[in-house]
Amino acid sequence: MEARMKNPATIIPAAIQPIQELMKAAQSQGLPQELMEMIHLRVSQINGCSFCVDAGLKSLRKLGESDERIGLVTAWREAPYYTDTERAALELAEASTRLADHADAVSDEVWNNAADHFDEQQLASILLMTAVTNLFNRLNAPIRQIAGSW
């Protein structure tokens, strides 16, 4: 495999710092790093970004997550390895990624469930992490960024 081109954020160097700052901001509200990485992994799985899926798997392993929790994040609804709080975050991240799948992209049910588990700053953090991951995916997938290559 070979990437089609260099990553756009490296071709336009002024893009890297703001993207990195957005990621830092997303991670600044005290949510567990493991949860943020699970969101990154799940969003990347939805978008088919092999580079980001690979990065998410490696990050979760470094954080000490079990193989079951890493491997089954794609089936979090049916797997017993996640708390209700984690499920609420993953559900919000999925809905926020699949905006075109439903007329009401993020239903009141999804939103209210997440709001039962997270305060406004934490919800903002989840949404920002989802948005930044979608940005990464939309840069990496079209150019076929090779997993493990950055």
C-alpha positions as CSV (number, residue, x, y, z in Angstrom):
1,M,0.0,0.0,0.0
2,E,1.0,3.5,-0.6
3,A,-0.6,6.8,0.4
4,R,-1.8,8.9,-2.5
5,M,-0.1,12.0,-1.2
6,K,1.4,13.5,2.0
7,N,-1.1,14.3,4.7
8,P,-2.7,17.7,3.9
9,A,-1.8,19.0,7.4
10,T,1.9,18.5,6.5
11,I,1.5,20.1,3.1
12,I,-0.1,23.1,4.7
13,P,2.0,23.4,7.8
14,A,-0.1,26.2,9.3
15,A,-2.9,23.6,9.8
16,I,-1.0,21.4,12.2
17,Q,-0.8,23.6,15.3
18,P,-4.5,24.6,15.3
19,I,-5.6,20.9,14.9
20,Q,-3.3,19.9,17.7
21,E,-4.7,22.8,19.9
22,L,-8.3,21.6,19.2
23,M,-7.3,18.1,20.3
24,K,-5.7,19.5,23.5
25,A,-8.9,21.5,24.2
26,A,-11.1,18.4,23.7
27,Q,-9.0,16.6,26.2
28,S,-8.9,19.4,28.8
29,Q,-12.2,18.9,30.6
30,G,-11.2,16.0,32.9
31,L,-12.9,13.1,31.1
32,P,-10.9,9.9,31.3
33,Q,-8.3,9.6,28.6
34,E,-9.6,6.0,28.0
35,L,-13.0,7.3,27.2
36,M,-11.6,10.0,24.8
37,E,-9.6,7.3,23.0
38,M,-12.6,5.0,22.8
39,I,-14.5,7.9,21.1
40,H,-11.6,8.4,18.7
41,L,-11.5,4.7,17.9
42,R,-15.3,4.3,17.4
43,V,-15.6,7.4,15.2
44,S,-12.6,6.2,13.1
45,Q,-14.1,2.8,12.7
46,I,-17.4,4.3,11.4
47,N,-15.4,6.4,8.9
48,G,-13.1,3.6,7.9
49,C,-9.9,5.4,8.7
50,S,-7.4,2.6,9.1
51,F,-4.7,5.1,10.2
52,C,-6.8,6.4,13.1
53,V,-8.2,3.0,14.0
54,D,-4.6,1.8,14.3
55,A,-3.6,4.8,16.4
56,G,-6.7,4.4,18.6
57,L,-5.9,0.7,19.3
58,K,-2.3,1.5,20.2
59,S,-3.3,4.4,22.5
60,L,-5.9,2.3,24.3
61,R,-3.3,-0.5,24.8
62,K,-0.8,2.0,26.2
63,L,-3.5,3.1,28.6
64,G,-3.9,-0.5,29.8
65,E,-7.3,-1.2,28.3
66,S,-8.2,-4.9,28.0
67,D,-8.4,-6.6,24.6
68,E,-12.2,-7.1,25.2
69,R,-12.8,-3.4,25.7
70,I,-10.7,-2.4,22.7
71,G,-11.9,-5.1,20.3
72,L,-15.5,-4.8,21.1
73,V,-15.9,-1.0,21.0
74,T,-17.4,-1.6,17.5
75,A,-20.2,-3.6,19.2
76,W,-20.5,-1.5,22.4
77,R,-24.3,-1.8,22.5
78,E,-24.1,-5.6,22.8
79,A,-20.9,-6.0,24.8
80,P,-20.9,-6.1,28.6
81,Y,-17.6,-4.3,29.0
82,Y,-18.8,-0.7,29.1
83,T,-20.4,1.4,31.7
84,D,-23.6,3.3,31.1
85,T,-21.6,6.5,31.1
86,E,-19.3,5.2,28.4
87,R,-22.2,4.0,26.4
88,A,-23.8,7.5,26.5
89,A,-20.6,9.0,25.2
90,L,-20.2,6.5,22.4
91,E,-23.8,6.9,21.4
92,L,-23.4,10.7,21.2
93,A,-20.2,10.3,19.3
94,E,-21.8,7.9,16.8
95,A,-24.8,10.2,16.3
96,S,-22.6,13.2,15.8
97,T,-20.6,11.3,13.2
98,R,-23.5,9.9,11.3
99,L,-25.3,13.2,10.9
100,A,-26.9,12.3,7.5
101,D,-28.3,9.0,8.7
102,H,-31.3,10.5,10.4
103,A,-33.5,13.5,9.9
104,D,-32.9,14.5,13.5
105,A,-29.2,13.8,13.5
106,V,-28.8,13.7,17.3
107,S,-32.2,12.8,18.8
108,D,-33.5,14.1,22.1
109,E,-33.2,10.6,23.5
110,V,-29.5,10.4,22.6
111,W,-28.8,14.0,23.8
112,N,-30.7,13.6,27.1
113,N,-29.0,10.3,27.8
114,A,-25.6,11.9,27.4
115,A,-26.7,15.0,29.4
116,D,-27.7,12.7,32.3
117,H,-24.1,11.5,32.5
118,F,-22.1,14.6,31.6
119,D,-22.1,18.3,32.4
120,E,-22.0,20.9,29.7
121,Q,-18.2,21.2,29.6
122,Q,-17.9,17.4,29.3
123,L,-20.5,17.3,26.6
124,A,-18.5,20.0,24.7
125,S,-15.4,17.9,25.2
126,I,-17.1,14.8,23.7
127,L,-18.4,16.8,20.8
128,L,-15.1,18.4,20.1
129,M,-13.3,15.1,20.3
130,T,-15.8,13.7,17.8
131,A,-15.4,16.6,15.5
132,V,-11.6,16.6,15.6
133,T,-11.5,12.8,15.0
134,N,-13.9,13.3,12.0
135,L,-11.4,15.9,10.7
136,F,-8.5,13.5,11.1
137,N,-10.5,10.8,9.3
138,R,-11.4,13.1,6.5
139,L,-7.8,14.0,5.9
140,N,-6.4,10.5,6.2
141,A,-9.0,8.3,4.5
142,P,-9.1,10.1,1.1
143,I,-5.3,10.0,0.8
144,R,-5.1,6.4,2.1
145,Q,-2.8,7.3,4.9
146,I,-1.1,4.0,5.8
147,A,-1.8,2.7,9.3
148,G,1.2,3.2,11.5
149,S,3.0,5.5,9.1
150,W,3.0,8.9,10.7
